[in-house]
Amino acid sequence: MRRPIVDGISGVSSISYHVRQNLTVWADSLGDKIMSLKTDDTGASVTREIVGHGIESLSSVEVDYVTDKVYWLDTGTHSIGVVDLTGTYPALLPLHNISNPSAMVLFVRERLLFFADSSLQTIFRAGMDGSIQEAIITSTDDLPLGNVLAMTIDQQKNMLYWADTNGNYVASANTDGSNVVKLAGLVTNYAVSMAVFENQLYLSERLYDGMVYRFDLETEQTIEWEREEDIPDLK
C-alpha cells in the first residue's frame, strides 16, 4: 500500500533521498525552493526550507550523502549550485562554456557530476566541485542529443543512462563516455525522470500518458508499471 510521506505540497519537479539521515529533499518548482523532510525513529517528521531565494527556475535536486550537501539545477540562470543540508554556504559551481543545462546526476562514489547541455548537444562530466570539466558524449547523426531531461547512474556498474525527448530514445554509456549504445526496444515520448535498480530501468512519462515504464536491461522488454496523473521524479 502506498502512502504519502508529506501532504499538501505541489510543484514537485525532483526528489532525492539521504538514507543515513532519513531525509527526503525535493525541488519545489512553483516556489523555486529546495525543501526537506526529516523523519525520526518514532515516525515524527519535520519539514524545513533549505534554499528559499536566489533560484530562478528550479529543475532538479541531487543529494550528496557523503558531504551532506544538495546540488540543484537552475534552468533560469543556466547554472548548477550546491548548498549544505542546513541551507548554509550556497554557491554556484565554476562550470565554464555552458549554455542550457537540462539534466544532471551525481556519481557520489566517484565524486563526479554529469550534466547534459541541450543547446550544446553535449553531455559533460566534472568533479563535484566543478573542476576538471570535460565533454564526454556529443551529438551524432545516429544519436542526436536534442533535449535530455532525464539522467541516472548505475553506481554499481559504472553506467550512465539518459533519455532524449527530441529523438525519443534512451541510451547508455560507460561513465567515461565510451561504449555509447541506444537501447533497443525502448521508445520514450517525454521522459522527465529515470532510475535504475539492478537490471531494471524505470522511466516516468509525466507530460503525455502519465506512465511509469519498467525496462528489463537483459531481456530488452518494456512493461507498463503504473499509471499516475503526474509523477515528477523517480528514486
Disulfide bonds with the S-S distance in Angstrom:
none
